[in-house]
């Protein structure tokens, strides 16, 4: 889009009638700032692996009532092509505590209502996994979750869920995007009046009715209830919802399971869109645990558990013998949970012969070794929990596998498939139980992890994100990926590349040139396998202007693993980011 077109867009918005005061003021303030205008209007928000996400504000490249209406109009147009029975199932809508989340949720309902499509809107903030559950529980055709997950306070987002409760898969998402792009006049999108929708039964408020049903299912997550009733009383842990939706459900779930000996980080139980105690409410960041560590030290807690603002991701830290807390990575948490599930099922003679675990292609290979040990199938999918949900659905339709666990390295896990997205409420329940299991043996979660390393080898992984913001950010990212494909790596960090997987062309190429097809959807991802067992992946983010570099290594000791990982991280920063 050229400068003239950008200014035309800007002027159209600036002169629009009935524009909310906050948007009007923001547009007025950027009058003399061409860079701000270009950033807000040169493009439109797009759907990535987790929907639409962006900075709250005025413009086509911002989260506001008009871009929310546009996205919802696309969904409505999609639903109008469906048989009446599917269209009449309606849409369930939930939201987190961020700025404008409730407003965006109700705006979406007003757009759907203008098309005669019924909405079920939660009465207050609820976790993303409960929204996924609600789609299945209420038998709606779709779900909308207004959230920016773990992003900073200036962001909000819009996730779309399909009939199975999973995030809308690429085919339907692409079709919806087509309808969205056909909406050229964002100010002409029809919206209904909410009281009229209530009178016509096109908008129904839900809440406790869904909570009870969801919590009933959560009770099935824990494996050893006797363990919780005995050792669970001795386990001391701290829980924090990081100013988010976990406050609504997690404590009720913990109480139902029998966990009583825990404390909450009180300031972070306040659903505050400013996230005043943790500007980056992401459980993979060490500073996110500062208040939990402070409380943990006061209470001599064994474990610290944090769920992100929409309660789909979980992070944890374990108290070490020296009294300090060791933060666990998403891969480490997943490995400990997975081993516990499979071990418990095997001990109870409940491990199915067709058992299946699903992980993303950039997640730890320790999990693969664990599943091989127990004779369980490991399926690898593209990044995005929608692809894990897709495998669950296929297994149910084909009756060929029983889902046991799914995870992504980015702190997302799913234990039971009554939800079709990562679920930090489920994960909190099981992680607390696993901590109790190790406490019974005089050990910690971290000791359990070390035992896995001793059995399978020492695995370490890292993710390096490089941001490409600004007008030319997307172009720079595209050129970088183009360059990697034009000049394939034959060696990296002094180690030969034995195979390259290009998920955009769906071809795996060995060092001798032999090609084999990759049976996964096309995606702009490159993955390399090295002679020393290391793997490296490069993937542009689907929701942020970033390229992510993933690396996973394996060694026969922790010292060698740390040394090798540091070497590869240095090589990524020095060699790949200079391309």
C-alpha positions as CSV (number, residue, x, y, z in Angstrom):
1,X,0.0,0.0,0.0
2,X,1.4,3.4,-1.0
3,X,1.5,6.6,1.1
4,X,-1.6,8.0,-0.7
5,X,-3.7,4.9,0.0
6,X,-2.5,4.9,3.6
7,X,-3.5,8.5,4.1
8,X,-6.9,7.9,2.5
9,X,-7.5,5.1,5.0
10,X,-6.5,7.3,7.8
11,X,-8.7,10.2,6.7
12,X,-11.7,7.9,6.3
13,X,-11.3,6.8,9.9
14,X,-10.6,10.3,11.2
15,X,-13.8,11.6,9.5
16,X,-16.0,8.7,10.4
17,X,-19.2,9.5,12.1
18,X,-20.0,8.2,15.6
19,X,-16.3,7.2,16.2
20,X,-15.7,6.4,19.9
21,X,-14.0,9.2,21.7
22,X,-10.8,7.2,22.5
23,X,-10.3,6.3,18.9
24,X,-11.0,9.8,17.7
25,X,-8.5,11.3,20.1
26,X,-5.9,8.8,19.1
27,X,-6.3,9.5,15.4
28,X,-6.1,13.2,16.1
29,X,-2.9,12.8,18.1
30,X,-1.2,11.0,15.2
31,X,-2.0,13.7,12.6
32,X,1.6,14.8,12.2
33,X,3.2,11.4,12.8
34,X,3.4,9.7,9.4
35,X,5.2,6.7,10.9
36,X,2.3,6.1,13.4
37,X,-0.2,6.5,10.6
38,X,1.6,4.0,8.4
39,X,1.9,1.5,11.2
40,X,-1.8,1.7,12.0
41,X,-3.1,1.7,8.5
42,X,-0.6,0.2,6.0
43,X,-2.0,-3.3,6.5
44,X,-4.7,-5.2,8.3
45,X,-4.5,-7.6,11.2
46,X,-4.2,-11.2,9.9
47,X,-5.0,-14.6,11.3
48,X,-2.0,-16.7,12.4
49,X,-1.6,-19.9,14.3
50,X,-3.7,-18.6,17.1
51,X,-6.0,-16.2,15.5
52,X,-5.8,-12.4,15.4
53,X,-3.7,-10.4,17.8
54,X,-2.5,-6.8,17.9
55,X,-2.0,-3.6,19.8
56,X,-5.3,-2.0,21.0
57,X,-6.0,1.3,19.2
58,X,-7.3,3.0,16.1
59,X,-6.6,1.6,12.6
60,X,-6.9,-1.4,10.4
61,X,-3.7,-2.9,12.0
62,X,-5.1,-2.5,15.5
63,X,-7.5,-4.3,17.8
64,X,-10.7,-2.2,18.1
65,X,-14.4,-2.6,17.8
66,X,-14.2,-2.2,14.0
67,X,-11.6,-4.9,13.4
68,X,-13.5,-7.2,15.8
69,X,-16.7,-6.5,13.9
70,X,-14.9,-7.2,10.6
71,X,-13.5,-10.6,11.9
72,X,-17.0,-11.5,13.2
73,X,-18.7,-10.5,10.0
74,X,-16.3,-12.9,8.3
75,X,-17.4,-15.7,10.7
76,X,-21.1,-14.8,10.1
77,X,-20.7,-14.9,6.3
78,X,-19.0,-18.3,6.7
79,X,-21.9,-19.6,8.9
80,X,-24.5,-18.3,6.4
81,X,-23.1,-20.9,3.9
82,X,-23.8,-23.7,6.3
83,X,-26.9,-25.9,6.5
84,X,-29.5,-24.3,8.8
85,X,-28.9,-27.0,11.5
86,X,-25.2,-26.0,11.9
87,X,-25.9,-22.3,11.6
88,X,-28.5,-22.5,14.3
89,X,-26.1,-24.0,16.7
90,X,-24.7,-20.6,17.3
91,X,-21.4,-19.3,18.8
92,X,-20.1,-19.2,22.4
93,X,-18.0,-16.2,23.3
94,X,-15.7,-15.7,26.3
95,X,-13.1,-13.1,27.2
96,X,-10.2,-12.3,29.5
97,X,-9.6,-9.3,31.8
98,X,-7.7,-7.1,29.3
99,X,-8.8,-3.7,28.2
100,X,-11.9,-3.8,26.0
101,X,-12.2,-7.6,26.2
102,X,-15.8,-7.5,27.5
103,X,-16.6,-4.8,24.9
104,X,-15.1,-6.8,22.1
105,X,-17.0,-9.9,23.2
106,X,-20.4,-8.1,23.1
107,X,-19.6,-6.4,19.8
108,X,-19.0,-9.8,18.3
109,X,-22.4,-10.9,19.7
110,X,-24.1,-7.9,18.2
111,X,-22.6,-8.6,14.7
112,X,-23.7,-12.3,14.9
113,X,-27.1,-11.2,16.1
114,X,-27.6,-8.9,13.1
115,X,-27.3,-12.1,11.0
116,X,-29.8,-14.0,13.1
117,X,-27.0,-16.1,14.7
118,X,-27.3,-16.9,18.4
119,X,-24.5,-16.1,20.8
120,X,-23.8,-17.6,24.2
121,X,-21.7,-14.9,26.1
122,X,-20.0,-15.6,29.4
123,X,-21.1,-13.3,32.2
124,X,-17.5,-12.6,33.2
125,X,-13.9,-13.5,32.4
126,X,-13.2,-17.2,31.8
127,X,-10.2,-19.3,30.8
128,X,-9.5,-20.1,27.1
129,X,-9.7,-23.8,27.8
130,X,-13.2,-23.4,29.3
131,X,-14.3,-21.6,26.1
132,X,-13.0,-24.6,24.1
133,X,-14.9,-26.9,26.5
134,X,-18.0,-24.7,26.1
135,X,-18.1,-25.1,22.3
136,X,-18.4,-28.9,22.8
137,X,-20.7,-28.7,25.9
138,X,-23.2,-26.3,24.3
139,X,-22.8,-27.9,20.8
140,X,-22.2,-24.6,19.1
141,X,-20.7,-24.4,15.7
142,X,-17.9,-22.0,16.8
143,X,-16.4,-20.2,19.7
144,X,-14.7,-16.8,20.0
145,X,-12.2,-16.1,22.7
146,X,-11.1,-12.4,23.3
147,X,-7.6,-12.6,24.6
148,X,-4.0,-11.8,23.9
149,X,-2.9,-14.6,26.2
150,X,0.5,-13.8,27.8
151,X,1.2,-10.6,25.8
152,X,1.8,-7.2,27.5
153,X,-1.1,-5.0,28.5
154,X,-1.3,-3.0,25.2
155,X,-2.4,-6.1,23.3
156,X,-5.6,-7.9,22.8
157,X,-6.7,-10.7,20.4
158,X,-9.4,-12.8,18.9
159,X,-9.3,-16.6,18.7
160,X,-11.8,-18.6,16.6
161,X,-12.7,-22.2,17.6
162,X,-14.4,-24.8,15.4
163,X,-17.2,-27.3,16.1
164,X,-14.8,-29.8,17.8
165,X,-13.6,-27.1,20.3
166,X,-10.2,-26.8,18.7
167,X,-8.9,-23.6,17.2
168,X,-10.3,-23.3,13.7
169,X,-8.1,-25.3,11.3
170,X,-6.3,-23.7,8.3
171,X,-9.0,-24.6,5.7
172,X,-11.9,-23.0,7.6
173,X,-9.7,-20.2,8.9
174,X,-8.5,-19.4,5.4
175,X,-12.1,-19.4,4.1
176,X,-13.1,-17.1,7.0
177,X,-10.2,-14.8,6.2
178,X,-11.5,-14.6,2.6
179,X,-14.9,-13.4,3.9
180,X,-13.2,-11.0,6.3
181,X,-11.2,-9.4,3.4
182,X,-14.4,-8.9,1.5
183,X,-15.6,-6.6,4.2
184,X,-14.1,-3.3,2.8
185,X,-16.2,-0.8,4.7
186,X,-15.7,-1.5,8.4
187,X,-18.1,1.3,9.4
188,X,-21.0,-0.2,7.5
189,X,-21.0,-3.6,9.3
190,X,-24.5,-4.1,10.8
191,X,-24.7,-4.5,14.5
192,X,-27.9,-5.4,16.5
193,X,-29.1,-3.7,19.7
194,X,-28.3,-6.0,22.6
195,X,-31.7,-5.8,24.4
196,X,-33.4,-6.7,21.2
197,X,-31.1,-9.8,20.9
198,X,-32.1,-10.8,24.4
199,X,-35.7,-10.4,23.6
200,X,-35.4,-12.5,20.4
201,X,-33.3,-15.2,22.3
202,X,-30.3,-14.5,20.0
203,X,-28.1,-13.7,23.0
204,X,-27.9,-15.9,26.1
205,X,-25.7,-15.2,29.1
206,X,-23.9,-18.3,30.4
207,X,-21.5,-18.8,33.4
208,X,-22.0,-21.0,36.4
209,X,-23.9,-23.6,34.4
210,X,-20.8,-24.1,32.2
211,X,-18.4,-23.8,35.1
212,X,-20.0,-26.8,36.9
213,X,-19.9,-29.0,33.8
214,X,-16.3,-28.0,33.2
215,X,-15.2,-28.6,36.8
216,X,-17.0,-32.0,36.7
217,X,-14.7,-33.0,33.8
218,X,-11.6,-31.5,35.6
219,X,-12.2,-34.0,38.4
220,X,-11.3,-36.8,36.0
221,X,-7.8,-35.4,35.3
222,X,-6.1,-36.6,38.5
223,X,-4.9,-40.2,38.5
224,X,-4.3,-41.1,42.1
225,X,-6.9,-39.5,44.4
226,X,-5.7,-41.5,47.4
227,X,-2.3,-39.9,47.0
228,X,-3.8,-36.4,47.0
229,X,-5.8,-37.2,50.1
230,X,-2.7,-38.3,52.0
231,X,0.6,-36.9,50.7
232,X,-1.3,-34.0,49.0
233,X,-2.0,-32.6,52.4
234,X,1.8,-32.3,53.1
235,X,2.7,-30.8,49.7
236,X,3.0,-27.0,50.1
237,X,2.7,-25.0,46.9
238,X,2.0,-21.5,45.7
239,X,-0.4,-20.6,42.9
240,X,-0.8,-17.4,41.0
241,X,-3.2,-16.6,38.1
242,X,-1.1,-13.6,37.0
243,X,-4.0,-11.2,37.2
244,X,-6.0,-13.5,34.9
245,X,-8.8,-15.9,34.4
246,X,-7.3,-18.7,36.5
247,X,-8.7,-17.0,39.6
248,X,-12.2,-18.0,38.5
249,X,-11.7,-21.7,38.2
250,X,-8.3,-23.0,39.4
251,X,-9.0,-22.6,43.2
252,X,-12.3,-24.4,42.9
253,X,-10.7,-27.2,40.9
254,X,-7.9,-27.5,43.5
255,X,-10.5,-27.7,46.3
256,X,-12.5,-30.3,44.4
257,X,-9.4,-32.4,44.0
258,X,-8.6,-32.2,47.7
259,X,-5.6,-29.9,47.6
260,X,-5.7,-27.6,50.6
261,X,-2.2,-26.8,51.6
262,X,-1.4,-24.0,49.2
263,X,-1.3,-20.2,49.1
264,X,-2.2,-17.7,46.4
265,X,-0.3,-14.6,45.4
266,X,-3.0,-12.2,46.5
267,X,-2.0,-9.1,44.5
268,X,-2.0,-11.3,41.3
269,X,-5.5,-12.7,42.0
270,X,-6.8,-9.2,41.0
271,X,-8.0,-9.2,37.4
272,X,-6.2,-6.0,36.5
273,X,-5.6,-5.3,32.8
274,X,-2.6,-3.2,33.7
275,X,-0.8,-6.4,35.0
276,X,0.9,-4.0,37.5
277,X,3.0,-6.7,39.2
278,X,4.3,-8.4,36.1
279,X,4.4,-6.3,32.9
280,X,5.1,-9.5,30.9
281,X,2.6,-12.0,32.3
282,X,4.3,-15.0,30.6
283,X,5.1,-18.0,32.8
284,X,8.2,-18.8,30.8
285,X,9.9,-15.5,32.0
286,X,11.7,-15.8,35.3
287,X,10.7,-12.3,36.5
288,X,7.0,-13.4,36.3
289,X,7.7,-15.6,39.4
290,X,9.1,-12.8,41.6
291,X,6.1,-12.4,43.9
292,X,5.5,-16.2,43.9
293,X,9.1,-16.7,45.0
294,X,8.7,-14.1,47.7
295,X,5.6,-15.9,49.0
296,X,7.2,-19.3,48.5
297,X,10.1,-18.3,50.7
298,X,7.8,-17.1,53.4
299,X,5.8,-20.3,53.4
300,X,8.6,-22.7,52.6
301,X,6.6,-23.9,49.5
302,X,7.8,-27.0,47.5
303,X,6.5,-25.8,44.2
304,X,5.3,-22.5,42.5
305,X,2.7,-22.7,39.8
306,X,1.7,-19.8,37.5
307,X,-1.0,-19.7,34.8
308,X,-1.0,-17.0,32.2
309,X,-3.9,-14.5,32.0
310,X,-6.1,-16.7,29.8
311,X,-5.1,-19.8,31.7
312,X,-4.0,-21.9,28.8
313,X,-0.3,-21.9,29.7
314,X,1.4,-23.1,32.9
315,X,4.8,-22.5,34.3
316,X,6.4,-23.9,37.4
317,X,9.4,-23.5,39.7
318,X,10.7,-26.1,42.2
319,X,12.5,-25.4,45.5
320,X,16.1,-26.7,45.5
321,X,18.1,-27.9,48.5
322,X,19.8,-24.5,48.8
323,X,16.4,-22.9,49.2
324,X,16.4,-21.2,45.7
325,X,13.7,-21.9,43.2
326,X,14.6,-23.5,39.8
327,X,12.3,-22.5,36.9
328,X,11.3,-25.5,34.7
329,X,11.0,-25.1,31.0
330,X,7.9,-26.1,29.1
331,X,9.6,-29.1,27.7
332,X,10.7,-30.2,31.1
333,X,7.2,-29.8,32.7
334,X,5.7,-31.7,29.7
335,X,8.2,-34.6,30.1
336,X,7.6,-35.0,33.8
337,X,3.8,-35.0,33.3
338,X,4.0,-37.4,30.3
339,X,6.2,-39.9,32.2
340,X,3.9,-39.8,35.2
341,X,0.8,-40.5,33.1
342,X,2.3,-43.4,31.2
343,X,3.9,-44.9,34.3
344,X,0.6,-44.7,36.2
345,X,-1.4,-46.2,33.4
346,X,1.1,-49.0,32.9
347,X,1.1,-49.8,36.7
348,X,-2.8,-49.9,36.6
349,X,-2.8,-52.0,33.4
350,X,-4.7,-49.2,31.7
351,X,-2.1,-48.3,29.1
352,X,-3.9,-48.8,25.8
353,X,-2.1,-50.6,22.9
354,X,-3.1,-47.8,20.6
355,X,-2.0,-45.0,22.9
356,X,-1.0,-41.7,21.2
357,X,0.9,-38.6,22.4
358,X,1.0,-35.5,20.2
359,X,3.6,-32.7,20.2
360,X,4.8,-29.9,18.0
361,X,7.8,-30.4,15.7
362,X,9.8,-27.8,17.8
363,X,9.2,-29.6,21.1
364,X,11.7,-31.8,23.0
365,X,12.7,-35.2,21.7
366,X,12.9,-36.5,25.3
367,X,9.1,-37.0,25.0
368,X,9.7,-39.2,22.0
369,X,12.1,-41.4,23.9
370,X,9.6,-41.7,26.8
371,X,6.8,-42.7,24.5
372,X,9.1,-45.3,22.8
373,X,9.9,-46.7,26.2
374,X,6.2,-47.3,27.0
375,X,5.3,-48.5,23.5
376,X,3.2,-45.4,22.8
377,X,2.9,-43.7,19.4
378,X,4.3,-40.2,19.1
379,X,2.8,-37.9,16.5
380,X,4.5,-34.7,15.5
381,X,2.5,-31.7,14.2
382,X,3.1,-28.1,13.2
383,X,3.2,-25.4,15.8
384,X,-0.3,-24.4,16.9
385,X,-2.5,-26.4,19.3
386,X,-5.1,-26.6,16.6
387,X,-3.0,-29.3,15.0
388,X,-2.9,-31.3,18.2
389,X,-6.7,-30.9,18.4
390,X,-6.9,-32.1,14.8
391,X,-5.1,-35.3,15.6
392,X,-7.4,-36.0,18.6
393,X,-10.4,-35.6,16.3
394,X,-8.9,-37.8,13.6
395,X,-8.2,-40.5,16.2
396,X,-11.8,-40.4,17.4
397,X,-13.2,-40.6,13.9
398,X,-10.9,-43.3,12.7
399,X,-10.9,-45.2,16.0
400,X,-7.2,-46.0,15.6
401,X,-5.6,-44.2,18.5
402,X,-6.4,-43.2,22.1
403,X,-5.2,-39.8,23.1
404,X,-3.0,-39.7,26.2
405,X,-1.3,-36.3,26.2
406,X,-0.4,-33.4,24.0
407,X,1.9,-30.5,24.4
408,X,3.9,-27.6,22.9
409,X,7.3,-26.4,24.2
410,X,5.7,-23.0,24.8
411,X,4.2,-24.1,28.2
412,X,1.0,-25.6,26.8
413,X,-0.3,-29.1,27.8
414,X,-3.5,-31.1,27.5
415,X,-4.3,-34.2,29.5
416,X,-7.9,-35.0,28.8
417,X,-9.6,-34.2,25.4
418,X,-12.8,-32.7,26.8
419,X,-10.9,-29.6,25.9
420,X,-9.3,-29.2,22.5
421,X,-6.7,-26.6,23.4
422,X,-3.9,-26.3,25.9
423,X,-5.4,-26.2,29.4
424,X,-3.5,-24.8,32.4
425,X,-6.3,-25.7,34.7
426,X,-5.9,-29.4,33.9
427,X,-2.2,-29.0,34.0
428,X,-2.3,-27.4,37.5
429,X,-4.3,-30.3,38.8
430,X,-1.9,-32.9,37.4
431,X,1.3,-31.1,38.2
432,X,0.3,-30.7,41.8
433,X,-0.4,-34.5,41.9
434,X,3.0,-35.3,40.3
435,X,4.7,-33.0,42.9
436,X,2.9,-35.0,45.7
437,X,4.0,-38.2,44.1
438,X,7.7,-37.2,44.2
439,X,7.3,-35.8,47.7
440,X,6.0,-39.2,48.9
441,X,9.5,-40.5,47.8
442,X,11.3,-37.7,49.5
443,X,12.0,-36.0,46.2
444,X,11.0,-33.0,44.1
445,X,9.7,-32.5,40.6
446,X,13.2,-31.5,39.7
447,X,14.5,-34.7,41.1
448,X,12.0,-36.5,38.9
449,X,13.3,-34.7,35.9
450,X,16.9,-35.6,36.7
451,X,15.8,-39.3,36.9
452,X,14.4,-39.0,33.4
453,X,17.7,-37.5,32.2
454,X,19.7,-40.4,33.8
455,X,17.4,-42.9,32.0
456,X,17.1,-41.3,28.6
457,X,20.0,-38.8,28.3
458,X,20.4,-35.1,29.0
459,X,18.1,-33.1,26.8
460,X,18.2,-29.3,26.6
461,X,16.3,-26.9,24.3
462,X,16.2,-23.2,23.7
463,X,14.2,-20.7,21.7
464,X,15.7,-17.5,20.4
465,X,13.2,-14.8,19.1
466,X,14.3,-12.0,16.9
467,X,11.8,-9.2,16.5
468,X,11.3,-7.4,13.1
469,X,9.0,-4.5,13.9
470,X,8.2,-1.5,11.7
471,X,6.9,-1.2,8.2
472,X,9.5,-3.3,6.6
473,X,9.5,-6.0,9.3
474,X,7.4,-8.5,7.4
475,X,9.5,-8.0,4.3
476,X,12.7,-8.5,6.2
477,X,11.4,-11.7,7.7
478,X,10.3,-13.0,4.3
479,X,13.7,-12.2,2.8
480,X,15.5,-14.0,5.6
481,X,13.5,-17.2,5.1
482,X,14.0,-16.9,1.3
483,X,17.7,-16.6,1.9
484,X,17.8,-19.7,4.1
485,X,16.0,-21.7,1.3
486,X,18.2,-20.3,-1.4
487,X,21.4,-21.2,0.5
488,X,20.6,-24.5,2.4
489,X,22.7,-25.2,5.4
490,X,25.1,-28.1,4.8
491,X,26.8,-27.7,8.2
492,X,26.1,-25.6,11.3
493,X,28.3,-24.9,14.3
494,X,31.0,-27.2,12.7
495,X,28.5,-30.2,12.5
496,X,27.2,-31.7,9.3
497,X,23.5,-31.3,8.4
498,X,22.2,-34.8,7.7
499,X,18.7,-33.8,6.6
500,X,16.6,-30.7,6.0
501,X,12.8,-30.6,6.4
502,X,11.1,-27.8,4.4
503,X,7.5,-27.7,5.6
504,X,6.6,-25.1,2.9
505,X,7.4,-27.6,0.1
506,X,6.6,-30.6,2.3
507,X,9.9,-32.3,1.4
508,X,12.6,-33.8,3.6
509,X,16.0,-33.8,1.9
510,X,18.8,-36.0,3.1
511,X,22.5,-35.0,2.7
512,X,22.8,-37.3,-0.3
513,X,19.9,-35.5,-2.0
514,X,17.3,-38.2,-1.3
515,X,13.9,-36.6,-1.0
516,X,10.9,-37.9,1.0
517,X,7.5,-36.3,1.4
518,X,6.4,-34.7,4.7
519,X,2.8,-35.6,5.5
520,X,1.8,-32.3,7.2
521,X,0.1,-29.1,6.0
522,X,2.4,-26.6,4.3
523,X,3.9,-24.1,6.6
524,X,6.8,-21.6,6.4
525,X,9.1,-23.6,8.7
526,X,12.6,-25.1,8.1
527,X,14.0,-27.8,10.3
528,X,17.5,-29.3,10.2
529,X,18.9,-32.5,11.7
530,X,22.6,-32.6,12.5
531,X,25.1,-35.4,12.7
532,X,25.4,-35.1,16.5
533,X,21.7,-35.6,17.1
534,X,21.0,-31.9,17.4
535,X,18.0,-30.4,15.6
536,X,17.4,-26.8,14.6
537,X,14.2,-25.1,13.4
538,X,13.4,-21.7,12.0
539,X,9.8,-20.4,12.1
540,X,8.3,-16.9,11.6
541,X,5.7,-16.4,14.4
542,X,2.1,-16.5,13.3
543,X,0.9,-13.7,15.6
544,X,3.9,-11.5,16.2
545,X,6.6,-9.8,14.0
546,X,9.2,-12.3,15.1
547,X,11.3,-15.2,13.7
548,X,11.9,-17.9,16.2
549,X,15.0,-20.2,16.2
550,X,14.6,-23.4,18.1
551,X,17.4,-25.8,19.0
552,X,17.4,-29.1,20.8
553,X,20.4,-31.1,21.9
554,X,21.2,-34.4,23.7
555,X,24.3,-35.3,25.7
556,X,25.4,-37.9,28.2
557,X,25.9,-35.5,31.1
558,X,24.3,-32.2,32.2
559,X,27.6,-30.4,31.9
560,X,28.0,-31.5,28.3
561,X,24.4,-30.7,27.5
562,X,24.8,-27.1,28.9
563,X,28.1,-26.6,27.0
564,X,26.7,-27.9,23.7
565,X,23.5,-25.8,24.1
566,X,25.4,-22.6,24.8
567,X,27.6,-23.3,21.7
568,X,24.6,-23.7,19.5
569,X,22.9,-20.6,20.9
570,X,26.1,-18.6,20.2
571,X,26.2,-20.0,16.6
572,X,22.5,-19.0,16.0
573,X,23.2,-15.4,17.2
574,X,26.4,-15.1,15.3
575,X,25.8,-17.0,12.1
576,X,22.0,-17.3,11.4
577,X,21.0,-13.8,12.6
578,X,23.6,-12.2,10.5
579,X,22.3,-13.7,7.2
